[in-house]
Amino acid sequence: MLACYHADPDDALITYAFLRYASPGLRKQKYGTFLATHPWFNPNHERDTQTVTEVHKEIAERKAYELEGEPKEVTLRLSTC
């Protein structure tokens, strides 16, 4: 992704994808400029921010990989190609 960003840093979709994986410091530094340069992207940003907030709220009380309910026996059938 970094190579694509350096090849065309003015492309909005490439920059947006790059910023999603950038370090928090770099993201904070560049995101305001990105949104100012590409104001049409604001609805996407707002939607993504809302989604992240909802997911964080939903999983805030849960522990990762914690079972819900009683464990059940499962048989997985493996096949060879």
ABEGO torsion letter per residue (X at the ends): XAAAAAABAABAAAAAAAAAABBAAAAAAAAAAAAAABAAAAAAAAAAAAAAAAAAAAAAABBBGBBBEBBBBBBBBBBBX
